[in-house]
Amino acid sequence: MAGARLDHRLYHFRLACSGFEHAHVILGAESYVAHAEGLQNALWALGGAPREHRSDSLLAACAT
């Protein structure tokens, strides 16, 4: 707002076979808490949990 930059990232959850996708805005720095919150919100929107879940490391998933 008013020309100020909004420091944010997106947590992106995707199921490869069904194509289900969910994105969660992370304000400020990326952290384990932000990652867990994004995953929790994605699973809530999905209505369940997949049998297997794999995730990139926080630093590898973060593009600067």
Long-range contacts (C-beta under 8 A, 24 or more apart in sequence): 9-34, 9-62, 11-35, 11-37, 11-38, 11-39, 11-42, 13-38, 13-39, 13-42, 15-46, 15-50, 20-46, 22-46, 30-58, 30-61, 30-62, 31-58, 32-58
